Structures are given as structure tokens and as C-alpha cells.
């Protein structure tokens, strides 16, 4: 019941002790493994389903153990060198062409070993696959279902809580903050729900894992 919830202020800021999840099971595969120290191990795959992008690499002790392969619609577009992230192969008619990125007139340009720039269409294809955003596995509808199920209870009053949190480079949720609350008695419960959230896909851009941020509301309905 609601009177068992400890009242906290809307400006509460904590670092989440996130649900320990050592691997991701997604679309029939086990991927994105972490060891007990939080180091990335094994095959990592990152996705942007809307754009048809898939990024694949093998990790050992948080370091790249293979080249980073960037696919679009199941076609290999770019492969980035594991030891020198400034070196790439761009696949033209399924054949690898060594390329690198230079800055020319404040614009990034992809050039071949002979210094010749790729054509405009190839430039666009190259840059289009290098980045994916943070993602809740299963998508927005699955996330909403998780939040709705977790907030379901025999409450004697209602409350709406707006929260934001960070998604770290391993996909774990941390630094949860209550932005707005119309019933502070629910604040701690809302934070606990986010703490129990499974690991997300982290952001990734041109050979680097990135932190992300997300915010949403949780509504508790009186029974």
C-alpha cells in the first residue's frame, strides 16, 4: 500500500544499482556479454531497426578483438580496422576499397588511398551506417509494457512521476533523477522500477561506445 512507501523529494538524485545482466538474448542470439568486472566480451551486435543497420564486432576485455563491420539491409558497407580506427574498407560491388576520412573545408570527406574522394552517393552510404542510438530491446512498445506492468498495484491513490536517467556505455541504467512528481510518495517506487530495468543497447558512433539519456513518465493508478 501507498503508506508503506517512503516519501522522497522530487529532486532526488541517485546512482542506480542496476539489475545484473551479463548477456543479452535478442532475436534468438546471445550477444553483448559482460564479465563480472563489467568488461565487454564475445560477440557484440548493435542495431537500428528503422534504418536496417547492424554493427558487429568481437570484444575481449573491453577492447576490440576484430574489425568493426557495419551492415545495412544485410549488406556489408564498411569495415573499420580494430587497431587503427582511422582505417576503413568501403565495399563497392562487394569489393573492399581502403579509405580514410579527411576534413576538407570543414567537411568530412571519404577518400581512397590515391586521394580521390568517393562519389556523393558512396559518401552518403559510408556515413549512414557508422552510428546507432541507445535502444530498449524490443522497442518502445515493449518498454511501455514493462513500465505499465511494473507500476501495476493496489494503490489507494494515483500519482504521475516524470524521470530521466543515463544509459552507460554497457547499456546499464544509472543516475536516475525525478524531474516532476504530483505525488512524492511514489517517487522512490518509480526509481526502483527504473533500477530493475534490463540492460539497453548502448549508443555507438564510428568505433566508440557512447552514453545516452532517456526520460519518460510512470503513472500509478488507484485501484
ChimeraX attribute file (.defattr): number of C-alpha atoms within 10 A of each C-alpha:
attribute: neighborCount
match mode: 1-to-1
recipient: residues
	/A:1	9
	/A:2	16
	/A:3	10
	/A:4	7
	/A:5	13
	/A:6	12
	/A:7	15
	/A:8	15
	/A:9	14
	/A:10	21
	/A:11	12
	/A:12	13
	/A:13	14
	/A:14	13
	/A:15	13
	/A:16	19
	/A:17	13
	/A:18	16
	/A:19	14
	/A:20	14
	/A:21	15
	/A:22	16
	/A:23	17
	/A:24	20
	/A:25	11
	/A:26	12
	/A:27	9
	/A:28	7
	/A:29	9
	/A:30	14
	/A:31	19
	/A:32	24
	/A:33	20
	/A:34	21
	/A:35	15
	/A:36	10
	/A:37	7
	/A:38	14
	/A:39	15
	/A:40	23
	/A:41	21
	/A:42	20
	/A:43	16
	/A:44	20
	/A:45	20
	/A:46	22
	/A:47	24
	/A:48	16
	/A:49	13
	/A:50	6
	/A:51	12
	/A:52	13
	/A:53	22
	/A:54	22
	/A:55	23
	/A:56	17
	/A:57	21
	/A:58	21
	/A:59	21
	/A:60	15
	/A:61	14
	/A:62	15
	/A:63	13
	/A:64	19
	/A:65	16
	/A:66	17
	/A:67	20
	/A:68	24
	/A:69	23
	/A:70	27
	/A:71	19
	/A:72	19
	/A:73	11
	/A:74	10
	/A:75	13
	/A:76	20
	/A:77	26
	/A:78	27
	/A:79	25
	/A:80	24
	/A:81	17
	/A:82	19
	/A:83	12
	/A:84	10
	/A:85	15
	/A:86	14
	/A:87	15
	/A:88	24
	/A:89	19
	/A:90	26
	/A:91	18
	/A:92	12
	/A:93	8
	/A:94	10
	/A:95	11
	/A:96	15
	/A:97	16
	/A:98	17
	/A:99	23
	/A:100	18
	/A:101	15
	/A:102	15
	/A:103	9
	/A:104	9
	/A:105	7
	/A:106	7
	/A:107	9
	/A:108	12
	/A:109	18
	/A:110	24
	/A:111	18
	/A:112	16
	/A:113	10
	/A:114	8
	/A:115	11
	/A:116	11
	/A:117	17
	/A:118	16
	/A:119	11
	/A:120	11
	/A:121	8
	/A:122	16
	/A:123	16
	/A:124	12
	/A:125	14
	/A:126	19
	/A:127	15
	/A:128	15
	/A:129	23
	/A:130	23
	/A:131	20
	/A:132	23
	/A:133	17
	/A:134	22
	/A:135	22
	/A:136	17
	/A:137	17
	/A:138	11
	/A:139	10
	/A:140	11
	/A:141	10
	/A:142	12
	/A:143	15
	/A:144	14
	/A:145	11
	/A:146	15
	/A:147	19
	/A:148	13
	/A:149	11
	/A:150	18
	/A:151	18
	/A:152	13
	/A:153	13
	/A:154	12
	/A:155	16
	/A:156	12
	/A:157	14
	/A:158	15
	/A:159	17
	/A:160	18
	/A:161	22
	/A:162	18
	/A:163	21
	/A:164	18
	/A:165	23
	/A:166	19
	/A:167	23
	/A:168	21
	/A:169	19
	/A:170	21
	/A:171	22
	/A:172	22
	/A:173	26
	/A:174	19
	/A:175	16
	/A:176	24
	/A:177	21
	/A:178	24
	/A:179	16
	/A:180	17
	/A:181	20
	/A:182	13
	/A:183	17
	/A:184	20
	/A:185	21
	/A:186	27
	/A:187	28
	/A:188	17
	/A:189	21
	/A:190	24
	/A:191	22
	/A:192	15
	/A:193	15
	/A:194	22
	/A:195	20
	/A:196	15
	/A:197	19
	/A:198	17
	/A:199	23
	/A:200	19
	/A:201	24
	/A:202	22
	/A:203	23
	/A:204	20
	/A:205	12
	/A:206	15
	/A:207	20
	/A:208	12
	/A:209	17
	/A:210	17
	/A:211	17
	/A:212	19
	/A:213	15
	/A:214	13
	/A:215	13
	/A:216	12
	/A:217	16
	/A:218	23
	/A:219	17
	/A:220	22
	/A:221	15
	/A:222	13
	/A:223	10
